[in-house]
Amino acid sequence: MRRLFATDCEGPISKNDNAFEITKEFIPNGDKFFAKISRYDDLLADIDKKNGYKAGDTLKLILPFLKAYGITDKMIREYSENNILIVPSADYALRQISSKMPTFIISTSYRPYIDSLCKIIGFPVENTFCTELLLDNYDIPKSEIEYIRVLYDEILNLPTIEIPLSAKTRADLDKDTIITVERLDEIFWDEFPKMSAGRLIKDVNPIGGFEKANTVKKICEKTGIPLSEVMYVGDSITDASVMRLVSESGGIAVSFNGNRYAIQSADIACISPNALILMELALVFNDAGKQAVEDAVIEWNEDPDNRSISDQEITLDVIDNANMQSLITKSESFRKTIRGESIGRLG
C-alpha cells in the first residue's frame, strides 16, 4: 500500500513566522500590527466563519500596508534567505521520510520564503504548495499610500482583540473588541475594495484553511493515493481544516507543538524540541498505517525504557476528550518556548 506524507512548514520544519517577521522588520511597530490582524483573522475564520474567508488570509490583509511602506519582492526574498531557522533535525527527517514515500510541504508562507527554505534543506521545490506573491506587479497612487499609512496608525491604536475560549459568536466578545473588529470590517471589506491597493487583497490567495484541504485532495488525485493513506502534520489554525479532512477520511493528523486549533483537529499530539519523533511516526505509518502509529504512541507511554528516542522533553499522546485540554496547555506553553513568545501566541 502506497502512503503519503504532507506537512506544514512553519512549526514542523522551521521556527519562523516569516510574514510576522517581515512586518516586524520593515514597518514601525509591525509586530503589534501583525498580531492584531492575526487575531482578526482568527475571529473571521473561527467565530464568524465568514463566507469565502479562510484561516491564514492574514497574509493578504497585510499586503497593502507592506506595499505602502515600500517593501519589495527583493526585500522579502533577501530577508527570507538570511533569516531561516530550522527545527532541529527537520531537514534530516524530511530526507528520510521522502526516501520512503511521496512527501509534500503545504504552507501558508510566501513563495520567496519557501524557495529559500528548500534551497537550504535540499527539498524539491516542485513538491511545495504555498502563497504566491509578486508585490512589484502592483502600483499604488501616492494619495493611497498616504491614506493607508493613516489607516495603519489607526489600526495600531484600536483596542486589543480578545477572543474568549468559550466564544461562539460576536455577541460573546467584549465591547472594546467589537469596536476594533467592526472598524477592521469597514477598512478591509468596504474601503479597500474601492482602492487600487484592494487588488492585492483580491488577487493573492493564501494557502491556508480550506485551501490546504483542497491541495491535499489534488495531491491525492495526482498520486493516486487515497486520503485514508495520508499523514498530515500541522501546528495552527491554518492546518485545522486539512487535519480534520485527513483524520475523518481514515488518515492520521499529527499536531507538532500545535496550538489549540491544531490539537482540537488532530489524532496525535507531539510536543518536541526536534523533528526526529515525526520521522519515527512517519516511518511507522509508511510501513503499517494509522493504527500502527496509534499503537506505537500508546507503547511509547506504556514502556518508556524501549523508546527509540529518549529525549525527556518529548510528549507524545493519542488525543481524546479526557486529555485534550491538558495537551493544549502543555503544547501551547512549549510552542512559545521553542518559537518565541510573539510567534507562539499567533493563531
N, C-alpha and C positions, 0 to 999 in steps of 0.2 A: 504494500500500500504506500503510495507516494503521499508525503505530507509537506506542509509549507509553514515557514516561519516569517512573521511580519512584526515589525516593531516601530514604535515612535522613535524619534531621535533625541530630543532634548528631555533628559530624565534617564532613560535606559542606556543611552550611548554617550551623551555629553551632559555636562553640568550647566551648560549655558541656558539662558533665555535670550536669544540673540536680538529679538525685536526690542525687548526691555532694555538690553544693554546699549543698543544703538540709540534709542531715545534718550537714555540717561547720558550718554557720551556727548551727543551733539546738540541737545536742546536744554536750555536752562530749566532746572527742576524737572527734568524729563522722567526721572524715576517716580516722582509723585504723580505726574500726569498719567504715565502708563498704568500705574496701579489703579488709578480712578477709572480709566477706560476699561481696564480688565475686569473690574468689579461690575461695571455697567454691562459688559459682555456676559458675565455670569448670570446677571439678572435677566437679560433678554433671552438667553438660551435655556436657563433652568427654571425660572419663575414665570416669565411671560410666555415662553415657548413661541416667540414671535415668528410668524409665518415667513419662511424663506431665510430666516436667520439661523446661524449655526455657531456653536462654540468655537472660538478661535478667530472670529471675524474682527476682533481687536486689531488684527494685523492689517485690515484695510481701513478701519476707522482712524488710525493714527496717520495714515499716509498724507492727507492734505497738510497736516502740521509738519511732518518731515519735509515735505516739499517747500512749505512756506519758510522754513528755516534753512533752506539752501542745501539740503542733503542730496547727494547724487548717487548714482549706481556705483561709481568708483569708490566713493567714501564707504558705502556699505560693504563692498567686496573687500577692500583693504582692511577695514576693521575686523570683518569676519575672519579673514585669513590669519590675522595676528592675535586673535583672542579666543581660540577654541580650547575648551577644557574637556578632556575625555574622561569618562568614568573609568577608574582603574580596571584594566583587563578587557574593556569593551571591544577593542579592536581585535584582540586575540579570540575572544568569544565569538565575534561575528565571523571570523575566518573559519573557525572550527564548525560552526553551525552551517555556514554556506557551503562547506565541503560535503555536507551530508544531504542537504535539501534546499530547494529554492528559497531564497532569503531576500526580503524587501524592507526598505525603510519608507515609512509613510509619515510625513511630517508637516506640521503647520508652518514650519520655518520658511523663510525666504530662500529662493533658489541660490543666491550667492553664498549663503552660509552652508547649505547642503553640499554644494560643489566643493567648497573649501574643505569641509569635513571629510568628504570622500577621498580627496587627494591626500589628506594626512593619514587616514586609516587604511587606504588601499581598497575601498569598497567600490564596486562598479556603479557609476552614476546612473547608468541606464536602469538600475534596479531601485531607483528612488522616485518618490512622488512628493511634491511639495508646492509651496505657494510661488507661482511665477511672478516676477516683478521686474518692470522696466520703468523706473521713475523718470528717467531722462526723456521718455517719449511724451511727457505731459508738460504743457506750458500753462502757467497761471498768471493772469494780469497782475500788475503791481498793486492795483487797488484791492484785489482779492487777498494778496499776500498780507497787506497791512491789516485787513479785517480778520483774517484767520489768526494773526498774532494777537489781536484783541480778544478773539474768542478763546484762544489758548489761555491767556491770563484770567479770563472769566472762569474757565473750567477749573483752573488751579485753585481758585478762591471759593468754589462751590463746596458745600458741606460734604464730608466723607460719606461714602455709600456703605451702609451697614445692612447685611442680609442675615437675619437670624436663621439658625439651622432649621427651625420649625416653619419658616415662611413658605407659604404655598401660592400667595397672590400678592400684588402690590399693597393690598389692604393690610397686610401683615408688617409693612415697613413703617419706620418712624417718619415723622414729618420732615425732618431735615433731608433724609434720604429721598423722599418723594419729591422735594423741591429740586434736588440735583438731577434725578433721573428724568423728570419732566422737562427740565431745561435741556438736558442732553438729547432727549427725543426731538425737541424743536431744532436743535443745531444739526443733528445728523439726518433727520428724516423730513424736515421742512426747508431748512436753509441750504444745506449743501447740494441737494438735487437741482437747485436753481443757479448753482455756481459752476464755473469751469472745473474747479477742484473736485466737484462732485463726481466727475468721470472716474477718478481714482477709486472711489468707494463703489461705484457701479461696475467697473471693469475687472478689478482684482478679485480673485476667487480663492480665499484661503482654504487650504486642505485641512479642515478640522470638522468635528461633529459628523453630520451625515455624509460629508464628502469623503471622510476616511472610510466609512462603511461602504460607500459606493465604490471606492478604489479597491478595497479588498474583494468585493464581488467581481470587479473587472479582472483582477489578477487571477481569481479562481477560474473565471471563464477562459482566460487566455492559456492558463497552465493545465486546465482540465482537472484540477484538484478541488474537491468539494469543500465547502465551508466547515464541514464536520471534521476535516483533517487539517485545520489551521490552528496554529498557536499565535496569539497576538499579545504583545507586551506594550503596556502604556502606563501613564502616570497622572493624567489630569482630565479635566472636563472635556478637552478636545478628543479624548480617546473613549469617552463613555459610550457613545453610540456604537462604535465598531466593536468594543468589548462585549456589549450586550448581544450584538448580532452574532459574533463568533460563538459565545457561550450558549446562546439559545439554539444555535444550529448544530450543537454537538461538539464544537471545537473547544479550545481552552483559552481563557483570558487571564493574563497574569498582570497584577499591579506591581510595578517596581518602584519602591519609595514613593508610592502614589498618595494623592490627597483623597479626601472623602468621596469625590466623584468617581475616582478610579476604583477605590476599594468597594464601593457600592455596586460596581458593574462587573467586577472580576470574580473568577473562581478561586484564584490563588493569590495570597498576599506575600510578597517578597520584600523584605527590608534589609538592605545590604550595602556596605561601602564599596563593593566591587561587583563586576558583572559575571564572575565565574559561575555563580549559582544559576544564572539564566542559561548559561551554556549547558550545565548539568541537566536542567529541566528540559531544555530543547532536545538534547540528545536522547533522553528517555522518551520524550514524545515521538521523535522520529522513529525510534525502534518499536514502540508498542502503543502509542496513542494516549488519549486523555486519561483513561482510568489508571494507567500505569504511572502517570505523573502524580495523580492524586494519591495513589498508594505510596509512591516514593516520598511524598511530603509527609504523610502520616508516619511512615517508618523513620523519617528524619527526626521527628519529635519523640517517637517511642524508643529509639535506640541511638542516642547521641554518640556512643562510642564508635559506631560504624559509619559515621558521616564521612563522605568523600572530601568535604571541605570543613575544616574545623574552626573557622572564624567564629569567635564568640559573639560578634556583633550581628550576625545574621539571624533574622527571624523569618520563618517560613511556615505558612499555615494554609489549610483549606478554609475558605471563608464561609461562615454560616451566621445565622441570626444571633447566636449566643456570643460569638467573638468579634463581630463586625465593629462595634464601637471601640473596643479596646485596640483593635488593629488600626482603626482610623487614627486614634490618638497617638499611638506609637509611631505609625508611618509618617504622619504629618510632622511630628516632632523631629524625627530623624531626617526627613526631607529638608527641613530648614538647616539642619546641621551640615548636611553634605552639599547643599546647593546655595546656602546663604539665606539669611532671614528674608531679604526682599523678594528673591525669586521663589523661595519656598512658600511664601504666602499667596502667590498668584494662583488663580484657578486652573 
